[in-house]
Each structure stands twice: as C-alpha cells, then as structure tokens.
C-alpha cells in the first residue's frame, strides 16, 4: 500500500488547498495585488510619463573657469551628473539625462559666451523648455546685477542638437520596484504567517499522520505561494504594459524573463519568511520581525527612487540588499534589453543570499 502512495500527487494536493486558502485571504490579496497596483496607478497617472528628475551634465571642453559656470552648477532644480562621456551619452539616449550643456567662450566677440544643449528624442520636450528658461533667467539675472550697462554676457542657442533615443518613462522605474515590493512582502510576511499558523493550529502535526514526507509538505506549501505570486506578477506586468506603456524591449521574451526573475526573487525572499516563522514565539511578534527584513529594503533598495539619491556613505549598504539587485536586474531586462545571462552579477548575489537564508532557515525552523 505504501509503495503506491505518490508523494508528488500529495504535494500537488497540498499546494492546491493552500492556493485556494491564499485567494480567500483578504490580506494576502491586498498585499500582493492591491498595494502594488495602487502605487503603479498613482505614479502612472500623476508623473505624466516623463523623466524622474531634471538631470544635466557639462560637455567635455566646457569653460569651467568662467563666471557663468558656477552659477549654472548652483541653479536650484538642476542635478549635475559627473560621469565618463560614454556613460553620459548612454544616459542621454535613454532619457535619463535631460541635456549635456556646452559652455564656450566667444573669443572677443559679443556675447562673451555661447551655451549650447545636446539632448535626445527620448527626453521630454517640456523638460528641455524648462532647462532653457532656467539658463536664460540665470543669464538675465547676471546681466542685471553685474553688467547692467553691457550687452548680455551669454546667449542660449535655441537650436538643440538631438540624438536618437528611447523614451524612459517613470513607469519603467516604478513598476519593477513595485513588483519587487510585492514579491518581498509575500515571501516574508506570507510564509512567516502561513507556517506559524500551520504550526499553532497543529495542521503540520496532522500532516505527520499521513504518508507525505516533510520535504513535500514544505514544497507543496511553497508551490502554492509561488503560483499565487507569479499570477500577481503577470497581472502587474500586463497592467503596466497595456495601461501605462511599460517598456518590454523584446516583447514576450522580456515578459518571460521578468517572470523568471520574479520566481528567483520570491524563492530568495521566502527563506527570510521561514526564518521569521521559526524564531517567532507568538503571532504578534511576526510583524516587527518581518519589518526588520522588509522595511529597510522598501526604503533603500531603489523601490521608489534611485539609490544614487542617497548619501555616498549609505550606498554601499543599499547595494548589499537582495531587493536592490532584483530591482536592478528587472530594470536591465525590461528597458535596457539585457537577457538573464547579462544579469550574472545580480543573480550571483541573489544566490548568495539564498544560501545564507536557507542555511539559517534550516537551523531555526520548527515543525511543532
């Protein structure tokens, strides 16, 4: 009789029952579907599909010794980016940079300086107009304060040099972060509450009375969580693509690669949930323990804004977090056109976190 018992079929039965229970849980649906979609809707409707910030750089050969240069650098609302020329051009093509500013001396002629802008077709035209207005206003203020009786000290060229580019919308940054947010929440909170509840209600103990092995019990419960979250990922990606024009560079290939990354990320995050469920002494202890894992990653892993916005001393810590690397890999695949082998660095770091997480989970996990 024992020889005819199928552990695999038993695992699928456990997974099916658990999946039905997840769909019947309002909190699971809210954390996995509702919250990420609300954030996507808010950012999608109210950011206007434009760039994340008004970032500019100075061209090679800019006259940094002129009295106009420090004035432009200190203009409020501008963020000056200092990178190698190749990276600046790449950012420009992808709309991550509003313009590259060239400040040239006019060799004894009037005006004394010419200011030219280099931009791309991926840049919001409104941002370029704002930049031109800011530069013109700064020059006019200098004329009034320092050269009231002289012709203007500088002129902004109305003709903007543009290179081809692909529009980088806010949704291209926000959606991968919200998908990671959903995966992390489900992996930590979902697994922690699930296995603690199964242990407290003696469901796990009842499982021991059946022929199914402990390994297949965990796999069955884990399979239900993975299935639910992959359905969530599909919904989030489709909403982003069809309603807010989220970029999928290679179409369905990119879509499937994002699902693979979602699966990998969820598997890593579930290890943290196993750890929390194992060390929690009561159900009331789970939320603070889970927040110790999730909250720093929500805030510091590039979920809502780039980690470049943080102070330099904080960035190394941000780059240690697993959600940072999942978000980076998703953005590289979705917008940059990278494939999974191109995300080797991020995948290796996620694998290291998986080894650490499951090693600790095995040590602290309790069945009774």
HUHUNOR-V769779 format. One record per pair of residues at least 12 apart in sequence whose ideal C-beta (glycine too) atoms are under 10 Angstrom apart, sorted by the first residue. I is the first residue (numbers start at 0). J is the second residue. Records with the same first field share a line. If there is no record, write none. Layout:
# HUHUNOR-V769779
I = J / J
This chain:
# HUHUNOR-V769779
0 = 210
1 = 210
4 = 209 / 210 / 211
5 = 210 / 211 / 215
6 = 210 / 211 / 212 / 214 / 215 / 216 / 218 / 219
7 = 215 / 218 / 219
8 = 211 / 215
9 = 206 / 209 / 210 / 211 / 212 / 215 / 216 / 219
10 = 211 / 212 / 214 / 215 / 216 / 217 / 218 / 219 / 220 / 221 / 222
11 = 215 / 218 / 219 / 222 / 223
12 = 211 / 219
13 = 206 / 209 / 211 / 215 / 216 / 217 / 218 / 219 / 220 / 221 / 222 / 223
14 = 215 / 218 / 219 / 220 / 221 / 222 / 223 / 224 / 225 / 226
15 = 219 / 222 / 223 / 226
16 = 219 / 220 / 223
17 = 193 / 197 / 219 / 220 / 221 / 222 / 223 / 224 / 226 / 227
18 = 219 / 220 / 222 / 223 / 224 / 225 / 226 / 227 / 230
19 = 223
20 = 193 / 196 / 223
21 = 185 / 189 / 193 / 220 / 223 / 224 / 226 / 227 / 228 / 230
22 = 223 / 227 / 230
24 = 189 / 192 / 193 / 227
26 = 188 / 189 / 192
27 = 184 / 185 / 188 / 189 / 192 / 193 / 224 / 227 / 228 / 231
28 = 227 / 231
29 = 184
30 = 180 / 181 / 184 / 185 / 188 / 189 / 231
31 = 180 / 181 / 182 / 184 / 185 / 188 / 189 / 224 / 227 / 228 / 230 / 231 / 232 / 234 / 235
32 = 181 / 227 / 230 / 231 / 234 / 235 / 238
33 = 181
34 = 177 / 180 / 181 / 184
35 = 173 / 174 / 176 / 177 / 178 / 179 / 180 / 181 / 182 / 184 / 231 / 232 / 234 / 235 / 238 / 239
36 = 177 / 181 / 231 / 234 / 235 / 238 / 239
37 = 177
38 = 173 / 174 / 176 / 177 / 180 / 181 / 302 / 303
39 = 170 / 173 / 174 / 176 / 177 / 178 / 235 / 238 / 239 / 242 / 243 / 245
40 = 238 / 242 / 243
41 = 173
42 = 168 / 169 / 170 / 172 / 173 / 174 / 176 / 177 / 243 / 303
43 = 168 / 169 / 170 / 173 / 174 / 238 / 239 / 242 / 243 / 244 / 245
44 = 242 / 243
45 = 169
46 = 168 / 169 / 170 / 172 / 173 / 243
47 = 123 / 125 / 168 / 169
48 = 123 / 166 / 167 / 168 / 169 / 170 / 171 / 243 / 244
49 = 94 / 122 / 123 / 124 / 125 / 126 / 166 / 167 / 168 / 169
50 = 93 / 94 / 95 / 96 / 97 / 121 / 122 / 123 / 125 / 126 / 166 / 167 / 168 / 169 / 172
51 = 94 / 95 / 167 / 168 / 169 / 171 / 172 / 173 / 304 / 305 / 308
52 = 76 / 77 / 78 / 80 / 95 / 96 / 97 / 126 / 304 / 305 / 307 / 308
53 = 74 / 76 / 77 / 78 / 96 / 97 / 98 / 123 / 126 / 127 / 129 / 130 / 133
54 = 77 / 78 / 79 / 80 / 90 / 91 / 95 / 96 / 97 / 98 / 126 / 307
55 = 71 / 72 / 74 / 77 / 78 / 79 / 80 / 87 / 96 / 97 / 98 / 99 / 100 / 116 / 118 / 126 / 130 / 133 / 134
56 = 78 / 79 / 80 / 81 / 82 / 84 / 86 / 87 / 88 / 90 / 91 / 96 / 97 / 98 / 99 / 100 / 117
57 = 71 / 72 / 79 / 80 / 81 / 87 / 99 / 100 / 101 / 102
58 = 84 / 87 / 98 / 99 / 100 / 101 / 102 / 103 / 115 / 116 / 117
59 = 83 / 84 / 87 / 99 / 101
60 = 101 / 102 / 103
61 = 99 / 100 / 101 / 102 / 103 / 114
62 = 101 / 102 / 103 / 104 / 111 / 112
63 = 102
64 = 104
65 = 102 / 103 / 104 / 111 / 112 / 152 / 153
66 = 111 / 112 / 141 / 145 / 152 / 153
67 = 102 / 104 / 111 / 112 / 114 / 134 / 137 / 138 / 141 / 152 / 153
68 = 100 / 102 / 112
70 = 134 / 137 / 138 / 140 / 141 / 153
71 = 100 / 102 / 114 / 133 / 134 / 137 / 138 / 153
72 = 100
73 = 137
74 = 130 / 133 / 134 / 136 / 137
75 = 133
76 = 129 / 130 / 133
77 = 97 / 100 / 129 / 130 / 133 / 134 / 137
78 = 96 / 97 / 307 / 308
79 = 100
80 = 95 / 96 / 97 / 99 / 307
82 = 96
84 = 99
87 = 99 / 117
88 = 117 / 119 / 162
89 = 164 / 335
90 = 119 / 121 / 164 / 167
91 = 117 / 118 / 119 / 121 / 122 / 161 / 162 / 164
92 = 119 / 120 / 121 / 122 / 162 / 163 / 164 / 165 / 167
93 = 119 / 121 / 122 / 164 / 165 / 166 / 167 / 171 / 334 / 335
94 = 118 / 119 / 120 / 121 / 122 / 123 / 126 / 164 / 165 / 166 / 167 / 168 / 171 / 334
95 = 119 / 121 / 122 / 164 / 167 / 172 / 305 / 334
96 = 117 / 118 / 119 / 121 / 122 / 164 / 167
97 = 116 / 118 / 119 / 122 / 123 / 126 / 127 / 129 / 130
98 = 115 / 116 / 117 / 118 / 119 / 122 / 126 / 127 / 130 / 131 / 134 / 159 / 160 / 161
99 = 115 / 116 / 117 / 118 / 119 / 160 / 162
100 = 114 / 115 / 116 / 117 / 130 / 134 / 155
101 = 113 / 114 / 115 / 116 / 117 / 156 / 160
102 = 114 / 115 / 134 / 153
103 = 115 / 153 / 156
104 = 153
105 = 153 / 154
109 = 149 / 150 / 151 / 152 / 154
110 = 138 / 142 / 149 / 150 / 151 / 152 / 153 / 154
111 = 146 / 149 / 150 / 151 / 152 / 153 / 154
112 = 138 / 151 / 152 / 153 / 154 / 155
113 = 153 / 154 / 155 / 156
114 = 131 / 134 / 135 / 137 / 138 / 153 / 154 / 155 / 156
115 = 154 / 155 / 156 / 157 / 158 / 159 / 160
116 = 130 / 131 / 134 / 155 / 156 / 157 / 158 / 159 / 160 / 161
117 = 159 / 160 / 161 / 162
118 = 130 / 159 / 160 / 161 / 162 / 164
119 = 159 / 160 / 161 / 162 / 163 / 164 / 165 / 166 / 167
120 = 161 / 162 / 163 / 164 / 165 / 166
121 = 161 / 162 / 163 / 164 / 165 / 166 / 167 / 168
122 = 159 / 161 / 162 / 164 / 166 / 167
123 = 166 / 167 / 168
124 = 159
127 = 159 / 161
130 = 155 / 159
131 = 155 / 156 / 157 / 159
132 = 155
133 = 155
134 = 153 / 154 / 155
135 = 151 / 153 / 154 / 155
137 = 153 / 155
138 = 151 / 152 / 153 / 154 / 155
139 = 151 / 152 / 153
141 = 153
165 = 246 / 248 / 334 / 335 / 336
166 = 244 / 246
167 = 246 / 330 / 334
168 = 243 / 244 / 245 / 246 / 334
169 = 243
170 = 239 / 240 / 242 / 243 / 244 / 245 / 246
171 = 239 / 243 / 244 / 245 / 246 / 247 / 330 / 333 / 334 / 335
172 = 301 / 302 / 303 / 304 / 305 / 326 / 330 / 333 / 334
173 = 239 / 243 / 245 / 302 / 303 / 304
174 = 235 / 236 / 238 / 239 / 240 / 243 / 245 / 246 / 257 / 329 / 330 / 333
175 = 235 / 236 / 239 / 245 / 257 / 260 / 261 / 301 / 302 / 325 / 326 / 327 / 328 / 329 / 330 / 331 / 332 / 333 / 334
176 = 297 / 300 / 301 / 302 / 303 / 304 / 305 / 322 / 325 / 326 / 329 / 330
177 = 235 / 239 / 302 / 303 / 326
178 = 228 / 231 / 232 / 235 / 236 / 239 / 257 / 260 / 261 / 264 / 302 / 325 / 326 / 329 / 333
179 = 260 / 261 / 264 / 265 / 268 / 296 / 297 / 300 / 301 / 302 / 321 / 322 / 323 / 324 / 325 / 326 / 327 / 328 / 329 / 330
180 = 235 / 293 / 296 / 297 / 300 / 302 / 303 / 322 / 326
181 = 228 / 231 / 232 / 234 / 235 / 261 / 264 / 265
182 = 228 / 229 / 231 / 232 / 235 / 260 / 261 / 262 / 263 / 264 / 265 / 266 / 267 / 268 / 269 / 322 / 325
183 = 264 / 265 / 267 / 268 / 271 / 272 / 289 / 292 / 293 / 296 / 297 / 300 / 302 / 320 / 321 / 322 / 325
184 = 228 / 268 / 272 / 289 / 293 / 297
185 = 224 / 225 / 227 / 228 / 231 / 265 / 268 / 269 / 272
186 = 224 / 225 / 228 / 264 / 265 / 266 / 267 / 268 / 269 / 270 / 271 / 272 / 273 / 289 / 292 / 293 / 356
187 = 268 / 269 / 270 / 271 / 272 / 273 / 274 / 275 / 276 / 285 / 288 / 289 / 290 / 291 / 292 / 293 / 296
188 = 268 / 271 / 272 / 275 / 285 / 286 / 289 / 290 / 292 / 293
189 = 223 / 224 / 227 / 228 / 265 / 268 / 269 / 272 / 289
190 = 220 / 221 / 224 / 265 / 268 / 269 / 270 / 271 / 272 / 273 / 274 / 275 / 276 / 289 / 360
191 = 269 / 271 / 272 / 273 / 274 / 275 / 276 / 277 / 278 / 279 / 282 / 284 / 285 / 286 / 288 / 289 / 292
192 = 272 / 275 / 276 / 279 / 282 / 285 / 286 / 289
193 = 220 / 221 / 223 / 224 / 272 / 273 / 276
194 = 216 / 217 / 220 / 221 / 272 / 273 / 275 / 276 / 277 / 279 / 364 / 365 / 366
195 = 272 / 275 / 276 / 277 / 279 / 280 / 281 / 282 / 284 / 285 / 365
196 = 276 / 282 / 285
197 = 216 / 220 / 276 / 366
198 = 276 / 277 / 279 / 364 / 365 / 366 / 367
199 = 281 / 282
201 = 367
202 = 216
203 = 216 / 217 / 220 / 365 / 366 / 367
204 = 366 / 367
206 = 219 / 220 / 366
207 = 366 / 367
213 = 366
216 = 366
217 = 273 / 360 / 364 / 366
220 = 269
221 = 265 / 266 / 269 / 272 / 273
224 = 265 / 266 / 269 / 272
225 = 261 / 262 / 265 / 266 / 269
227 = 265
228 = 261 / 262 / 264 / 265 / 268 / 269
229 = 258 / 259 / 261 / 262 / 265
231 = 261 / 265
232 = 254 / 257 / 258 / 260 / 261 / 262 / 264 / 265
233 = 254 / 257 / 258 / 261
235 = 257 / 261
236 = 253 / 254 / 257 / 258 / 261 / 329 / 333
237 = 254
239 = 333
240 = 253 / 254 / 333
245 = 333 / 334
246 = 330 / 333 / 334 / 335 / 336
247 = 332 / 333 / 334 / 336
248 = 332 / 333 / 334 / 335 / 336 / 337
249 = 332 / 333 / 336 / 337 / 338
252 = 332 / 338
253 = 329 / 332 / 333 / 334 / 336 / 337 / 338
254 = 332 / 333
255 = 339
256 = 328 / 329 / 332 / 333 / 337 / 338 / 339 / 342
257 = 328 / 329 / 332 / 333 / 339
259 = 332 / 339
260 = 325 / 326 / 328 / 329 / 331 / 332 / 333 / 339 / 342 / 345 / 346 / 349
261 = 325 / 329
263 = 325 / 328 / 339 / 342 / 345 / 346 / 349 / 350 / 353
264 = 321 / 322 / 324 / 325 / 326 / 328 / 329 / 345 / 349 / 352 / 353
265 = 325
266 = 349 / 353 / 356 / 357
267 = 321 / 322 / 324 / 325 / 348 / 349 / 350 / 351 / 352 / 353 / 354 / 355 / 356 / 357
268 = 292 / 293 / 296 / 321 / 322 / 325 / 349 / 352 / 353 / 356
269 = 353 / 356 / 357 / 360
270 = 321 / 352 / 353 / 354 / 355 / 356 / 357 / 358 / 359 / 360 / 361
271 = 288 / 289 / 291 / 292 / 293 / 296 / 321 / 352 / 355 / 356 / 357 / 359 / 360
272 = 285 / 289 / 292 / 356 / 360
273 = 356 / 357 / 359 / 360 / 361 / 363 / 364
274 = 288 / 289 / 292 / 355 / 356 / 357 / 358 / 359 / 360 / 361 / 362 / 363 / 364
275 = 287 / 288 / 289 / 290 / 291 / 292 / 293 / 360 / 363
276 = 288 / 289 / 360 / 363 / 364 / 365
277 = 359 / 360 / 361 / 362 / 363 / 364 / 365 / 366
278 = 359 / 362 / 363 / 364 / 365
279 = 363 / 365
292 = 320 / 321 / 322 / 356
293 = 322
295 = 316 / 317 / 320 / 322
296 = 317 / 320 / 321 / 322 / 323 / 325 / 326
297 = 322
298 = 317 / 320
299 = 313 / 314 / 316 / 317 / 318 / 319 / 320 / 322 / 323
300 = 317 / 318 / 319 / 320 / 321 / 322 / 323 / 324 / 325 / 326 / 327
301 = 317 / 318 / 320 / 322 / 323 / 324 / 325 / 326 / 327 / 330
302 = 322 / 323 / 326
305 = 317 / 326 / 330
306 = 318 / 320 / 323 / 326 / 327
318 = 348
319 = 348 / 352
320 = 348 / 352
321 = 345 / 348 / 349 / 350 / 351 / 352 / 353 / 355 / 356
322 = 349 / 352
323 = 345 / 348
324 = 342 / 344 / 345 / 346 / 347 / 348 / 349 / 351 / 352
325 = 342 / 345 / 346 / 348 / 349 / 352
326 = 345
327 = 342 / 344 / 345 / 348
328 = 341 / 342 / 343 / 344 / 345 / 346 / 348 / 349
329 = 342 / 345
331 = 345
332 = 345
